[in-house]
Amino acid sequence: MSTDGPGSSSFPVLVGARDAVIQAGRVVRSVNGRDVLVLHHQGSLHALDLHCYHSGGPLQCGDIEEFDGRLCIVCPWHKYKITLAEGEGLYQAVDPSIRPLRPVWSSKGVKQRVHRVTEVDGEVFVTLNDSDGTVESDRYQTEEYRAKVLKLRAKDEK
């Protein structure tokens, strides 16, 4: 199965028992060949592509923080902020023509693919987001990228 684009099948896939996911806080799963991070935060479950859209950083190691009233995961590599609900990249912008300078939170648009999480009878399921068009995090879901990572790991082990 090719994973070059979004998930080619949109049926729910079992991730695990709800209690186990909550206890772990974060779990990484392959869902129909796609690397997905499922996390529990403040009573809610979220799922998104595992690798940060910017440079492939490991989002499972990122902190969850609130910016402008929106929950975000912060990539540990370059501190990119990604909303958990929509996958938008957030940044602070400043209009130099307005004094005093005041940064405001702005959106770069959807950069990270987020997926639907459902609970049935104490089990957690993820349904891949198969919406049309590409999202920047899609580039880390290819066999080419996985082969590159394996090659780098093998080189590091030598």
Summary of the structure (lengths in Angstrom):
residues: 158
radius of gyration: 16.9
end to end distance: 31.3
largest distance: 55.5
contacts: 457
relative contact order: 0.22
helix: 20%
strand: 41%
